[in-house]
Amino acid sequence: MSDAMFMEQMVDLEYNVVASPTAKAFAKSMNASKIIGHKCPSCARVYVPPKGYCPMCVVETTEKDVVAIADEGTVASFTVLTPIQYRGQQEKDDYALANILLDGASGTVGQQRIAGLPVSEVRMGMRVKAVWTPKEEREADDDPRGWGLGTAIKHWEPNGEPDAPFETYREHML
């Protein structure tokens, strides 16, 4: 057994992550209440948010590959979270986060808040629409990592359409 000694030291690290032109264009479109994706010129898969390349075909996607994506989709999978109570915790009630297959996209966007109905009624196949955050309440959001949709969408709620057939989202369940 060693008599190791430890010393505490405070360290401050700063990261400077620069947003790519693709991420900046996506953030700009979301701020304008428009969802865009990139359609691969080889396989026709549509990526939201755009990546600037197709990871399947290993080909670049550019401004000429931009396509408009609907702000409606299908809940492919979801989870209900029960907030753990701690000092300063704002959340008190259970809530649902879903992976949503947007109409016109080839993959899901994850961690999307579902609202407008009790969590017990959230289900796979449910058709939903975006509820956009009012423009004056939106935060500047040009997340350079390209993860998700940012803060322009407040949450998603049922759009009144019948549930989507299982076959339309079965390959997107997590």
N, C-alpha and C positions, 0 to 999 in steps of 0.2 A: 504494500500500500504506500502510495506516494504522499508526501506532505506538500502538495501543490498549493501555491498561493494565488489568489485572484485579486485583481485590482479593478475597481469600478472606474469607468471613464465615460463621459458623455460624448457622443459623436453626432455631428450634424452633417447630413448628406443632402445635396441639392441635385435634382435631376432636371435636365433640360431636354425634354422630348419634343421634337419638332413634328408638327402635323404634316403628313404628305399632301400633295395637291389633291389626291383622290379623297382623303378624309376631309379636307377643307371644303371641297365641292359638295360633299354629302352633307356636311354641317350647314352649309349655306342653303341647300335645298330643303332640309328639315326646318330651318328657320322660316322658310317661305311656305311651310305646311305642305311640302311635297316630298314623297318618298321616292328615291331613285335607286336603281341597281345597275350592275354591269352584266350584259349578256355575252357569254363567251362566243367568239366568232367560230369556234370549232365545234363544241358540243351543244351549244345553245342553253346551257345552264345559266340561271340568273342569280347573282349574288347580291344580297342585301345585308349589311351595307356593302358597297362596292369594295373590292380588294385591290384592284389594279392589275389583277391576273386571275387566271383560272387555275386553281391548285390541281385539278384533275388532268387538264391538257397541257399545263405548263406553258400557257401562252399569255401574253400581255393583253389587258383590256384597257381601253382609253376612252376619251370623251365620245368617240364615234360609237361606242358600245353602250352608252347610257340608255336606259329604258325607264319609263314611268311605272311605278308600282302603286297598286291600289292601297288605300288606307283601311282596307277590310281584309279579313282572313279567317282562318279556322284554328281553333285551339287543338293542337296536336297532342299536347300533354300538359299537365299542370301539377302544382303542389300547393297545399294549404299550409301556411305558416302560422304558428302560435307564438307571438312575441314573448320573449323572456323578459320579465319585469326587472328593471334595475333603475337606479337613480338617473333621472333625466330622460328615461325612455318615453318617447312620444306615442308609439304604437301601443294600443291596448287590446284591440280586437283582432281575431284571426283574419287573414287576408290570403288571396290566391295570386300566385305568379304562374304565368303560362309561357309555353313555347308556342308561338303563333306562326303558322304557315300563311304568309301574306299572299293574296291573289296576285299571280304573276311572278312569284319568286320560286326558286328551286329548293330553298332550305328555310328553316325556321329562324326567327329572332327570339331570343330567350329572355327570361326574367321580366316579362311584361305584366304589369299590374292589371288584374281584372276587377272591375267594380260595376255597380249598378244592379247587383243581385246578391242574394245571400251566398256565401261560399259553398253551402251545401248544394246549390244549383249549378255550380260551375261543372262543366263536363267536357270530355274530349269530343270533338266534332262540332262544338258550339261555334256558330258564326258570330264574329265580333267586328266592331268598327272602332277606329281611333277616336279618342276625345282629346283634341289638341289643347295644350296649355295656352291661355291667352297670350298673345305676342308680348304684351307689356310685362308679363310675369316670367318669361323665359330667361334662363341663364345663358350666358355665352357658352357655347358648347362645341368646341372643335376637337373633341377627343381624338388624338392622333393614333390611337390603337385600333380604331374602327370596330369597337365592340358594342353592338346594340344600336339603339335609335336615339340616344341622348335624352334631353329633357323636354323636347318640343311636344311630346305626347304625354299627357297627364296620366291617362289610363285607357283601357279598352273596355267596352261594354257590349252586351248583345245587340245585334243589328236587326233582330226581328225575323231573319230568314230561318228556314228549317235547318236542322243540323246537317252538316255535310256527310255524305256517305263515307264509311270507314275506309274504303279503297282509295279515297282521295288524299288521305293523310297517313295511312298505315306505315309508310316507309319513313315517316318523320317523327315517330313516337320515340321518346327517350326512355 
